[in-house]
Amino acid sequence: MTTAFAETPAAETKQSVDIEEVRSAPPLAESSSSWRKIKVWASSDRAAVVIRGGAWSLIGYIATQALRIAATLVLARHFLGPEPFGIVGLVGVFIAGLAMFSELGILANIVQHPRGDDPRFLNTAFSIQASRGLGIFVVAIVAAYPVALFYHQPQLFLLLSIAASAELFRGFTSTAAFTLTRHVKLRNITLLAVASEAAAFGIAILWAVVSPSAWALVARSVASAAVYALGSHFIAKPAVRFGWDGSAAKEILHFGGWVSISTAAYFMGGQSERLILGKFVTPAELGCFSLALMISAVPAAGISQLASQIFLPMISSTVRSSHSDTVRDFLHSRRLFFALAVFAGIGFLACGKPLISLLLPVKYTMAGWMLQALGVRVALDVFAAPASNLLLAYGKTQYSAAASASRLIYMVPGIWVAFAFFGLHQAVACLIIAQVLSYIPVVIGLRKVLPEVAAAEIRWYVIFLVLIGISSLVAWPNLL
């Protein structure tokens, strides 16, 4: 999850809020007042924006994920074994690492920045973004041969070189299209995302029919990025071009400094396990892990999209206007995300193995227990979404960076020790433990920007961990 800087933290002008006084109001008065507030909100322009944006976000997410999963399942069931998924998993995580180490949070910056609608700001952002994409492409080509030697997989050289062109295309995505997210106008973005996934689906299946190999997976990734980048220049105005504004560039790069640190640490803490696993396990085992990771990411991606396209713009607006409204909106969102996180965690624990058995052939069986474990990690991510995005809205990215760094510190040595003395099961368990502990810096940041809710957040987290812990003991009775 990326993080960002806000220009003027609303915490500096905060108003005092007595949460306990609000909670202790007489039940009848509270009910009547709440109902009136709901009716007023439901008839407001703000509600219309949220409902319309939420609907398009949900439609887009369901459609794109359905196409993506359908393509993966068709390829896995009829054309490819676990090995190509393992090899391309290494390719994907390496390119993702380059992208996240150089992430500047341009979308989030445009969403929250006062100049987010200024053509000069957008043109400068486009120039920086395109340069970044070209840089990733060049570095990937230079690194392709050493990576292939390190993993003793010669096919990685060409696969990595061609797959990197996806980042080159993404660099030329129109930054003007990001203003649609800024204003929660998601129709055109949604349609474009669905169109790009549909095109990628067709190309991947056609390629697999002609030549069933890892290249079908690479072709899908490149095609999706190319179609989306091209289409983005037709869905929003003003048309962007290369340009430079010194003050805008300074703000974008300053904003992106902590973002880059945070996402780099997030990558190392949340994605680098595949780079490590690639040295210890077979391509087939890595392929099962990659598929389990892909399936487990479906709900996490949906929540992340909802948070970035709906919650972040709305809470950013509230942060700029009213401290008391920020407290109220955060507490409301906390209840929702808590329920979603519990549902996701218990759902994966209960359905992980049956789901893999239903969707994939027997050769993918080990992906079942991997999906259970990775699903718990997804639930932890879902739980963290409100607090992480609130820190993003306040511009306090250092806390998310600290969380990502701490996850890396806990996870990497844990995996090495697990492989040295135990095995793959214990290594995957380390991913969950590291995720649990990495929430501490986020709570510290929350206490700084919104102290009224920090104690309640800790209580919610403890309750959540207890519920997931009990569910884990039921799913894995021999865990202890």
Phi, psi and omega in degrees: 000125182280163182226167189209170175256140171257152184292309182230100180302130182292345180298337182289336181239031187290152175259150179286140181227127179257096184294320183295326178295320178295318182294331185271009179297151180304138185305316184294314180296319179298316181296315182295315181296317181297319180295320178296320179296320180297317181294320179294315180297318184296335181264004185271162176295326179299317179296320180298319179296314182296313183294314180295313179296319179297322180296314180293322178298317180294316179299313181297318181296313181299316183293313182292320179292323178298316179295318182294314181292320179300316179298316181297316182293319178297316179296319182289322184280328190240342188232320190239148172267184181297331186301311178301324178294325177292315180297312180290334174299319176296317178301312183297317183288328178292315179293321177299323178297315178299318181294318184282331175291338180248012182296133180245001177062039185295319178300309180298324179297313180296323180298317188258348187279141177302335180263019184298345177254000183282122180303323180294321177295317181294319179295320177296316178299320179296318180297317179294317181296316180296320179296320178298316180299317178296320179297318178299317181300314182294315181298320180297319179295317180296323184275348188301315183293312176301323179296317179298321178293318183299318182266002180056042180230091185303328183293345179296332184300303181289321180301315181292320181298315181284319181298331181295340179296340176299319178290328175298315178295318181298330179297336181262015173294137182293125177287341176297330179294336180291337178292338176295320175294322179305321182258012179054040174254091196257001185301305184294322178297318180296312181298321179294318179298318179295317180298320181293322178290324178296316178297317179296321177301310182298318181293319181296315181293317179299318179297318181294325178296316182285316183212092182291102182201180179297341181295335177296322179289321178294317180300323179297315181295315181294317181297317180299314180296319182293315181295318181295315181298316180295313182294333183297337181279356181247358187252354184212153176237156001283159177294132181270154177213170177293132180198172183212128173234116187304314182292321178294316180299319179298317180292319180296315182288325176294315176303317185283348182298306178291327178299316181297317178297315183296312183289329175297314178293323178297319178298313182295326180276333187244348183234335188292350179302328179291326176295321178288314180301326182301337178273343188246339186241168178282160176303326179294316178295320178294325177295318177297318178297317180297319178293318177298321178296319179296316181292319181294334182284348183302305179293324180297318179295323178296315178294319178298319178295317178298318181293317184283327183267339182240300186295314183298309178300319183289316181289329176297318177297319180293320179300322181288342188247322189206123178291318182295322177292327177297315177301312182298312183294323179294316181297322177295316182291328180300318180298317181295311183290330175298313180298317179296320181293316178297316180299317181295314183297309180293324179298316179293319179298322182279327191246358185303305182293312178300325181294316178296318179298325181285321190270329190235157178295171184300329183295348178256015188305318184297343177295343181296304180291331176296320179295322177300311183294314181293332176296324176296320178296323176298317179301322177295321176296317179298317179302320185285347189305312182298312182294318180298317180287331175295316176298324176297317180296325177278350181081015182266068186285345182296332181286321175292324176297319178295322178296316180295319179295319180293324176298321177296316182297321179283322191281311188298308177298325180299317179294317180299315179295319181300317180288331181288325187240343185232255182184195186295321180302313181291328178295318178293324178299328178298329179298320181291314181299316179297322179294319179300311185288333185287353180281347182302312178298328179295317178296321177299316177297320179298322178295330179286315187271332183216069188300336182297336186252357187297314181297318178296323179297319178297318179297317178301318183293317179298316179299317180299314181296322178296314180297315180292323179297315178297317180296324178294321178294327177290317182288325181236079185298341180261018184296321182263000000 
